[in-house]
């Protein structure tokens, strides 16, 4: 009996980096100038999206700016029309545990687990797990682990571009003593300036430390991203993870403690002249033109079945290891079901097959069954013999809404919804490519039709 197979794979969509002569931060200046003369704690409650539109920023020596996270625990985003000068300290670090209650994360970071008789794991994608000991949290690097501890830290998460911007995760709590709560994850901050960023002071986004002898797991470091034409100065950036539960004795008889994972630092600048230190971080630099991604993280697309055969939970997506084998007597066209999450009903869904030999074959249908939260599209496709690579794609409006056809329509929404690029455009549409066998790809189209892919 002849058969043909269909491995499922994400199509690679590559975007060349484009140089910009200048950076448009997107700030409209409505928050005025930030120029504190004494240390201040900024309550983010009146900025639910976490985005501040400054004309300029100047943090003088001896002044620390810290934050009280808002209800949505959004990261801090400073959009600055001119220069951003930091001679003092900008601190988005986590809080500290008290009385068995896990430490709060910094803005955009995650809480540590509670301790006591019912210990809790740390919150966040890299949160520490519980066991006879409490695991440290991970982020850009994996939290350290004593070989005698049965609580294994979580894997790393996020990406080098800090899109989306995520903070650190919390360490786990421990059952004894009752005060053994986990440390919180460091927060996250994006500074985007149309002028230069001058850093001779410090930006701090560290996790909080648990008691190193009988405490919970340590919180991982947070994230710092800078977008500007130029960054200069000899200051410091620190996104270190902190000490958590468990230690060993080295050959000299001294204790060796274990720390949570370090955070991430990203420079998207045209000229990196920074001469200071970057500590406790996975550091990358380049120029990613997306300053703010558009809302739409909740949008998902997946091929769920082909010719009635369910797609495996973890498809390989390679020709030599087919995910689905369809009998040769299966008549064309065959039904393909695509599952959609937060994709508006009656959105055009496109399925493309790239065969081993011959031209691509595609079919188009609508997700006309279900609701916005969960819908399906069933397409009929004439499948070529011999197998190939298959993927699904959808283009929809922002945040689950209708596509924005005009720049004026886009401007009625906030930058938190539409996003913003370094050359001064909002996004109007989102393109989702199904990622079976790998993470899905998200690309954004600006008002003028430029395509930017979130790496």
Protein Blocks (a to p, Z undefined) as FASTA:
>chain_A
ZZdddddddddddddddddfbdcehpgolnopaddfbdcdddfklmmnopacdfbdcdde
hiacdddddfkopacddddfbdcddfbbcdfbdcddeehiacdddehiacdddedjkdcd
dedjkbccddfbdcdddfkbccdddfkbcbdcdddedjfkopacdddddddddfbdfklc
cdddddddddddfbdcddfbbcddddddddfklmccdddddddddddfbdcdjddcddbd
cddehidddfkopacdddddddddddddfbdcbfbdcehiacdddddfbfbdcehklpcc
ddfbgghiacdfbdgkiaklcfbdcdfklccddddddddehiaehiacddddddfbdcdd
ddddddfeccfklccddddddddehiaaddddddddeehiacdfbfklmmmpcfklnopa
fkopacfbdcddddehiacddddddfkopacddZZ
